[in-house]
Amino acid sequence: VQEIRPAPPPVVAAPPAKPTKTTAAMVCTKMGKPEMPSVNWSGEALYKAVATVKSGRVTAVEITSMRGGVDRKAQRALIQAIEQTLRDTYECPGDHVFEQEFQFKIE
């Protein structure tokens, strides 16, 4: 007599966890605020910076404008202020890549 059993259910691996975005607040012990440059422009500007940290210091920065309508001269000044702030005031022990948003409201 042969016994017939149902096949065991297939083993399904859980989908890999979606990596959460690392923010500056998660890895940095000091974070300065950008100096507001004097620009002949008014409105709101929003930027996303992706910073690479090596041995606790920001070594590379990639900045993307998240909102259009900023004139070129003002945009250059704002991006320069963000880069300088990240490089000069952020202390993030270890090696990381983090994202940080910067919003400016100029009236």
C-alpha positions as a Markdown table, in Angstrom:
| # | Residue | x | y | z |
|---|---|---|---|---|
| 1 | Val | 0.0 | 0.0 | 0.0 |
| 2 | Gln | 1.4 | 3.3 | -1.0 |
| 3 | Glu | 0.7 | 6.4 | 1.0 |
| 4 | Ile | -0.1 | 9.7 | -0.8 |
| 5 | Arg | 0.5 | 12.9 | 1.0 |
| 6 | Pro | 0.0 | 16.5 | -0.2 |
| 7 | Ala | 3.2 | 18.2 | -1.1 |
| 8 | Pro | 4.4 | 20.7 | 1.5 |
| 9 | Pro | 3.7 | 24.4 | 0.7 |
| 10 | Pro | 6.6 | 26.0 | -1.2 |
| 11 | Val | 9.0 | 28.1 | 0.8 |
| 12 | Val | 8.6 | 31.7 | -0.2 |
| 13 | Ala | 11.4 | 34.1 | 0.7 |
| 14 | Ala | 10.2 | 37.4 | 2.0 |
| 15 | Pro | 11.0 | 40.3 | -0.3 |
| 16 | Pro | 14.2 | 42.1 | 0.7 |
| 17 | Ala | 13.5 | 45.0 | 3.0 |
| 18 | Lys | 13.5 | 48.3 | 1.2 |
| 19 | Pro | 16.5 | 50.2 | 2.3 |
| 20 | Thr | 15.4 | 53.3 | 4.2 |
| 21 | Lys | 17.0 | 56.6 | 3.2 |
| 22 | Thr | 19.7 | 57.7 | 5.5 |
| 23 | Thr | 19.2 | 61.2 | 6.6 |
| 24 | Ala | 21.8 | 63.6 | 8.1 |
| 25 | Ala | 19.9 | 63.4 | 11.5 |
| 26 | Met | 20.6 | 59.7 | 11.6 |
| 27 | Val | 24.3 | 59.8 | 11.2 |
| 28 | Cys | 25.5 | 63.4 | 12.0 |
| 29 | Thr | 26.4 | 64.7 | 15.5 |
| 30 | Lys | 26.7 | 68.4 | 14.3 |
| 31 | Met | 24.7 | 70.1 | 11.6 |
| 32 | Gly | 24.9 | 73.8 | 10.8 |
| 33 | Lys | 22.4 | 75.9 | 8.9 |
| 34 | Pro | 23.3 | 77.6 | 5.6 |
| 35 | Glu | 23.9 | 81.3 | 5.7 |
| 36 | Met | 21.2 | 83.0 | 3.7 |
| 37 | Pro | 23.0 | 84.5 | 0.7 |
| 38 | Ser | 21.9 | 88.0 | -0.4 |
| 39 | Val | 20.1 | 87.4 | -3.7 |
| 40 | Asn | 17.9 | 89.6 | -5.8 |
| 41 | Trp | 15.1 | 87.0 | -5.9 |
| 42 | Ser | 12.1 | 86.1 | -3.8 |
| 43 | Gly | 10.1 | 83.0 | -3.4 |
| 44 | Glu | 10.6 | 79.4 | -2.1 |
| 45 | Ala | 13.4 | 77.1 | -3.1 |
| 46 | Leu | 13.8 | 73.5 | -2.2 |
| 47 | Tyr | 16.9 | 71.4 | -2.7 |
| 48 | Lys | 17.9 | 67.8 | -2.0 |
| 49 | Ala | 21.6 | 67.2 | -1.2 |
| 50 | Val | 23.2 | 63.8 | -1.3 |
| 51 | Ala | 26.4 | 63.9 | 0.7 |
| 52 | Thr | 29.2 | 61.4 | 0.9 |
| 53 | Val | 31.0 | 61.2 | 4.2 |
| 54 | Lys | 34.5 | 59.7 | 4.6 |
| 55 | Ser | 36.1 | 59.5 | 8.1 |
| 56 | Gly | 33.5 | 61.8 | 9.5 |
| 57 | Arg | 33.8 | 64.7 | 7.0 |
| 58 | Val | 31.6 | 65.5 | 4.0 |
| 59 | Thr | 33.8 | 64.8 | 0.9 |
| 60 | Ala | 31.3 | 65.1 | -1.9 |
| 61 | Val | 28.0 | 66.7 | -2.4 |
| 62 | Glu | 25.4 | 66.4 | -5.2 |
| 63 | Ile | 22.6 | 68.9 | -5.1 |
| 64 | Thr | 19.3 | 68.7 | -7.0 |
| 65 | Ser | 16.7 | 71.4 | -7.2 |
| 66 | Met | 13.3 | 70.1 | -6.2 |
| 67 | Arg | 11.3 | 73.1 | -7.2 |
| 68 | Gly | 11.8 | 75.3 | -10.3 |
| 69 | Gly | 11.5 | 79.0 | -10.8 |
| 70 | Val | 14.7 | 80.1 | -9.1 |
| 71 | Asp | 16.8 | 82.4 | -11.2 |
| 72 | Arg | 20.2 | 81.1 | -12.1 |
| 73 | Lys | 22.2 | 83.6 | -10.1 |
| 74 | Ala | 20.1 | 83.0 | -7.0 |
| 75 | Gln | 20.3 | 79.2 | -7.5 |
| 76 | Arg | 24.1 | 79.2 | -7.7 |
| 77 | Ala | 24.3 | 81.2 | -4.5 |
| 78 | Leu | 21.9 | 78.9 | -2.7 |
| 79 | Ile | 23.7 | 75.8 | -3.8 |
| 80 | Gln | 27.0 | 77.2 | -2.9 |
| 81 | Ala | 25.7 | 78.0 | 0.6 |
| 82 | Ile | 24.4 | 74.5 | 1.0 |
| 83 | Glu | 27.7 | 72.9 | -0.1 |
| 84 | Gln | 29.8 | 75.1 | 2.2 |
| 85 | Thr | 27.5 | 74.4 | 5.1 |
| 86 | Leu | 27.7 | 70.6 | 4.5 |
| 87 | Arg | 31.5 | 70.6 | 4.1 |
| 88 | Asp | 32.3 | 73.1 | 7.0 |
| 89 | Thr | 29.7 | 72.4 | 9.7 |
| 90 | Tyr | 28.5 | 68.8 | 9.4 |
| 91 | Glu | 30.3 | 66.2 | 11.5 |
| 92 | Cys | 29.1 | 62.6 | 10.9 |
| 93 | Pro | 31.4 | 60.0 | 12.5 |
| 94 | Gly | 32.2 | 57.1 | 10.1 |
| 95 | Asp | 31.6 | 56.6 | 6.4 |
| 96 | His | 28.1 | 57.3 | 5.1 |
| 97 | Val | 26.0 | 58.6 | 2.2 |
| 98 | Phe | 23.0 | 60.7 | 3.4 |
| 99 | Glu | 20.2 | 62.8 | 2.0 |
| 100 | Gln | 19.3 | 66.2 | 3.4 |
| 101 | Glu | 16.6 | 68.7 | 2.2 |
| 102 | Phe | 17.1 | 72.4 | 2.4 |
| 103 | Gln | 14.3 | 74.8 | 2.0 |
| 104 | Phe | 14.7 | 78.6 | 1.6 |
| 105 | Lys | 11.9 | 81.1 | 1.9 |
| 106 | Ile | 13.0 | 84.5 | 0.6 |
| 107 | Glu | 10.7 | 87.5 | 0.7 |
